[in-house]
């Protein structure tokens, strides 16, 4: 789209009714939402990698592991039965 076509489009917005403006806004938001989400996720991923690298450099962690992609083992896990009082009660009692 040329610069003049874009300016014409902008000037045409003034002739829209409030309802048409809402529809246009909704359509633009829907088209822009995926790219905004992708950019945010990429930024969060970069921050996470930087933090992990700093922890590695400081000797707090010994290796950088890739993110978990297969969640199947975590979905099928079962609680381990314990004997005696629940752990939560033990923690509360010991904090008193």
Secondary structure, DSSP 8 states (H G I E B T S, - for coil): --HHHHHHHHHHHTTS-HHHHHHHHHHHHHHHHHHHHHHHHHHHHHHHHHHHHHHHHTTS-S---------HHHHT-------SS-HHHHHHHHH-
